[in-house]
Amino acid sequence: MKLSFKGGIHPLRELHEGKGKTHSQPIRDFVPERVCIPVDMHIGTPSAPCVKKGDLVKLGQVIATPVGGIGIPVHASVSGEVISVGPRQMLGKTASTCIEIANDGKDEWVELSPLGSVDSAPADKIVQQVKDAGICGMGGACFPSHIKMMIPEGKSVDTIILNGAECETFLTADHRLMLEEPQRIVDGLRLIMRAMKVSTGIIAIEDNKKDAIKVMQEAISGLEGIRVAVLKTKYPQGGEKQLIDAVTKRQVPSGALPIDAQVVVFNVGTAAAIADAVIHGKPLISRVTTVTGCVNTPSNLRVRIGTSFQDAIEAAGGFSEDPGKIFAGGSMTGLCIPGTEVSLTKANNGIVVLNQKDAVKKQPTPCIRCGRCVEACPSRLNPQFLNALNDLSDLAGMKKHNVMDCTVCGSCSYVCPAKIELCATFKEAKEKITARRV
């Protein structure tokens, strides 16, 4: 039986077919001549640079140290010379401190300290190894993974879910990772389960990835407590709360976290990175990213962290048409980049280039009270009512009616016949509520 949740949408066929450009493209390694690595790639306080201009660094060397309770280190993704340390405009509203390194082409690694195999690595040291490797959520959330693996007092976890849904339009990075490197994913899941003392592991995959389902089922054959859950292809099937609902039929309460449903969710790419960290001692210095849309050679590239969008696009053959918009991520939740000099981070699973025609923004018209947004909302909110409260500048009212539960998936905006930017409105409202402590 295909598992699902209430609400959600089925994006237009052309958006799903956007995956067709890259779903059969094997992962290719791409190493740029320079990288520009932000130190604020994760949720929490930015890391503190510990190198300066002129320093020589090795691949995997710590170049920025953790700050704050959930901080993680940042590592050099190439070996070479530090060219600069300073502010650069990235995806955020304010500039990010970045460390630019000229690649010497040697890929000379710093000394690594692996813990051992999946079965022999000391379970009580896995979480620290994950932190030292600088691993954060690679599905887009950027939450430090070692924090997820630490169960707070008074809480319990009985299930780990690996998110292989990849419901976002155009993207196939996780799909290819499951097809080509399933053992890394399974090893990572087993290590997470050992560290957290959990006996049930589930790899959740949408049914439009039948080849990946087969490969992952073969990879877990004979392993006790681990299974593959087949999901109905629907957006946003990969949202944490929707995934937990679909797979376990448990509801995450309003304002609560997945752990309150005794579940913790990790992306399949994150699990693979955890396997690398524990078994081989390697920090997170690269990731698989889909580069597609209006490029000459749509590709799945394994890029070094800090690679510029421009270099990644050129590695995919360059623009095939004049670009109208370039997204970091898919077309539903992706962010428009300010320029191609922006760097790819640990969370960037895709680059989608739209042409001038597809990038044209449709002008909104008055709401017709059709209720389609209510039917589509996977968080069971009333977007129509929340938008009316926003028009009244009633942030307290929006909070009272659970706007903070909005996952900014964009389903409401997508189905709105009036083309009202509901999702952007709620995202801005959430930021104001947080900033003003409404």
N, C-alpha and C positions, 0 to 999 in steps of 0.2 A: 504494500500500500504506500502510495506517495504521500508524504507528510507535508502539512502546511499550517497556516495560521489564518485568522480572520482579518479581512482587509487586504491591502496591497493592490498592485496593478500588473497589467501585462503590457509592457512598452511596445510601441509599434514594431511591426515585423522588421523594418529596415534597421532599427536599433539593435535587435537581437541578431540580425544578419551581419551587423558590424563585427561580431565575434568571428564570423566566417573568414574574415581577412587574415586572421592570425591563429585560429584554433589548431591549424595543422602545421604551424611554423615552429620548428624545434628551437629551443633556447640557444641563443648565440652569445658568446662572451664579448663584451666590448670594454676596452680600457682606454680612457682619454689621456691626453698629454698633460692635462691639469685637472685638479679637483678643487672645489671651493666648498668646504664642509661647515655647515652651520652648527653651533653648539647648543641650539635650542630645538632639537629634533623630537623631543619627547615632552609629554605633559609634566609640568613641574618647573622648578627653577633651572634656567640654563646652566650648563656646565661651565667651568672656569678654565680658559686656555692655560696650558702649562708649557707651551712652546712659544718661540718668538721668531721674528723674521731672521732668516739665515741659518736656522737650525736644520740639521739633517735628521730625517726620521725614517724609520723602517715601517714596512707594512704591518699593520696591527698594533703599532705603538700607541699608547695613550697620549692624546694631544690636548685633552680637556678633561678635568677631573670633576666628579659629582659634587653637587651643591644641594643641600636640603635633604629632607627625609626620603624623598622618592627619586633623587638624582641618579643618573647613570653616566659612566664615562663615554667619551667620544674617542674613536681610534682613527689613525691614518689609514686611508683606503688605497694608498699607493706609497711606494718608497720614493724619497727624493728630498728636495729642499723646500722649506717653508718660505713662501714668497711674501706673504702678508698675513697680518692678524688684525681684523678691524670690521667695522659695520658694512653690511651689504643689504640691499633690498631683496627680500625673499618673498614668501607668500603672505606673511603677516602684515599688519597695518604699519608696524614700526620696523626699522632695520634690525637685522640679526647680526651678532658677532660671528664672523666666519674665519676659518683658517684655510688659506689657499696654499696648495702644495704643487710644485712642478714635478711631474713624474720622471724618474730617472730610467724607467724601463726595466729595472732589475727585479722588481717584486721581491725584494729581500725581506723576509719575515723577521719580526722580533722573536725572541725565544718564547715558545708556547708551553703551556702547562696543562695538558689534558688530564682528566680525572680517571679515565678508564672506559671500558665498554658499557653498554646499556645495563648489563647485569652486575658489573663489578664496581662501577663508580659509587663512591660512598653517598648514600641517599641524603645525608645531612649536610653535604657540601654542594649539592646541585644548585640550590637557590643562589648561593653566593657566586658560583661560577657563572650563572646566567646574568647576574648583576655586573660582574667584572667584564663580561663580554659586551655590555652595552646594548642588550636586547630589549626592544620595546615592541608594542603591537604593530605588525606589518600589514594589517588589513585596513589601516587608516586611522585607528584611534590613538596610536603612539603612547599608550599607557605602559610604563615600565613593567616588563614581564615578571621580574622577581617579586614585585609587590603583589601581583595576582596570585603568585604561588605561595604566599604567606597567609595562612588562614587565621583571621583575627580570633582572639579569645571570645568564646561564646557562640561562634559560628561553626558550621560543619559543611563539608563538601562530599558528595557521593558520586558525582559524575563530571567528567571532563569532556567537553565537546570541541572537536577541531572543525573549524569553519572552512569548508571547501565549496561553499555554495557559489561564490563569485557571481552574484546576481546582478551586479552593476553592468550596465551596457558597455559594449565594445571590448572589455578586458578579458584576457585569457591567460594571464601570468600564472595564477594558481592552478588552472587547468593543466597547463604544460608541466608545471612542477610536479603535480600528482602523477602525470603520465611518465615522466622521465626520471624522477628521483623519489619514488614512493618510499624507499627504505629510510631515507633521511626523515621523512615525515613520521613514519611509524616509530622509529627510534626516539624521535623527539617526544611523541605522545607517551611512550613507555617511561621515559625519564621524568616527564611531568607527573605521571601517575605515581611513580616511585617516590618522588620528592614530596608529594602531597598526600601520600598514603591513601590513594583512591583506587578502587578496584574496577570501576567501569569507565571505559573510554569509547567515545562515539565519533566517527568521522562522517560529517554530514555533507552530502553532495547533491546538487540539483540533477534531475533526471535528463537534462539536455547534455550531460557529460557521461554518457553510457560507457565510453571507453575508460574514463577515469574511475568510474565505479568498479568496473571489472578489475582494473589494475590494483586498486586499493584493497579490494576483497581478496585478491591473490596475495598481496603483501601481508595481510593480517592472518592468513590461514594458519590455524594451529595455535594462535595466541588467545589465551583465556581472558575474557572480560572486555574484549575490544570488538566492535562491530561497525559496519557501514550503514548509515541511515540514508535512504533515498528520499529526497525532497521534491515536491512539485515545483516546476520552474515558474517562479513568480517573484516579483520585486516588492519589498526588500527582504527576501528570504534569508539573506545573510546578516540582517540586523540581530544583535545579541538577544534582545527580548523576544523577537519573532522566532529566532532559531530555537531558543529554549522552549517556547510554546509549541512549536511544530514537533520537536523531537521528544520532549518529555511530558508535554501537556501541562506543564507547571507555569503559573503566572508570576512574573516578577512584579511585586507591588509598586504602586506609584511612589516615586521618589526613592525607591530601593535599588539595590545592585543585584546582578545575577547570583552572587553568593547567597543572597537571601532566599533563593530558590534551590540552594545547595548544588549549584552548578557554576563552573568556571569555563569560559570560552576562550580559545586561542585560535588564531589564524593558522592555516597549514604551513605558511611560510615561516611564521614564528616558531612552530614546532621544529622545522628543519634547521633553523638557526640555533635552536637550543641543542639539537643533536651535534652540530658542528662545535659548539662551545664546550660541551662536556666530553665528547669522544675525542675530538682533535685539538681542543684548547683554542679554537679560532674565534676571535671576536666578530661581531657583525660589521663587515666592511663592504658588502655587496648585496644586491637583491635582484629578483627578476621583475622586469617592468615591460608592459605592453606598450609599443609605440605604433599608433594606427591612425586611421582617418585619411586625411589628404597628404600622405607621404608615399614616396615611390615604392618602397619595400616594407610594407607593414610587418612588424617583427616582435618577437619576444626576446628581449635583451637582458642578459645578466650584467648589470651596470655597477660600477663602483659608487659608493655613497659620495655625493658631492659632484657627480658628473652634471654638467650643465644641460638644460633642455636642448640647447642648440646642438651640442655634440651628439646627444642621443638621437635627435631628429636626423642629423646628417648620417649617423650610423644606419638609419632606416631609409637611406636613399635621398633624404632631403624632401622639401615640399613638392607635391605634385601639382598644387594650385596655390594661388595666393591665399594665405590663411586669414580667416575672419576671427576665429577664437581658438585658443589653445587651452585645454583643460589639464590640470594636474589631477588625474583620476578619471573616472568615467563621466558621462554626460549628465547623470542624475545628481550625483553628490560632489562632482569635481569642482575645483576652484579655477577660475580664469587666472592665468599667470600674467604679471605685469610686463614681462619681457622674457626672451629666451635665454637670458644670462642667469636666470633663476636655477638653483641647484636641485637635483633629485635627492630626497632624503630617505630615511629608513621606511617611511610610511607611503611613499609614492609608488603605487602599483600600476600606474598607467599614464600615458601622454596621448591625448585625443585631439587631433587637429581638425577643426571644422572649416569648410570653405566659406567664402563671403555670403553666399546665398543661405546656407544653413545657419549661419551665425546671426542672421537678422532677428532682432527681438520684436515680438508681436506686442502691439499696444493693448493694455488692459481696457476692458469695458466694465460697466457696473455689474455687480453680483446679481444673478437671477434667482438665487435661493434654490438651486436645483438639488443640492445635497450630495452631489457626487464626491466632494471632498470628504464628507463624513463617512461615506461608504468605503473610500479608499484608505483612510488613515489607519495604519497598522497599530498605532498607539491608542486607538479608540477615543480620540479627541473630537471636538467639534470645530474644525478650522474656520467655518463660516462665522460662528459666534466669536471666536477668538479674534478674527480679523475686524469684526465690528467693534470689539473692545479696544483694539489697537487704534482704530480711527478716532476713538474717544480719548486716546492717550492714557488709558486705564491699565497701567502695568500691574497694579495690585489685583485687579479683576482677572487679568490674564494669568497671573500666578495662581490665583484661587481656582481657576478652571484648568489647571495642570499644563500650562504651556511649557513648563520645564521638563515635561515628559516627552515633548516633541524630539524626535531623533533626527530631524532635518533631512529626511529621506527624499523629499521632493514629490511624493506621490500626489499630494493635494494640488500642488501647482500644475502637475502634469495633466490631471484630469479636468482641471477647471476650464469650462468653455469660455469664460470671460477673460482667461489668460492673466488672472490676478497673481502677483508674485507672493503667494501665501507663505511659502517656505522661507524666502528671504526675510519676510516680515517677522516671522516667528524666531528666526535666528537672531535678528537684531534685537528683538524684545528680550530674548533670553540673556543676551550679552548686557543689556541695560539693567535687567533685574539683578544679575550677578554683580555688576559694577556698583550699583546703587544700594545693594542689599535691601531690596524692596520686600 
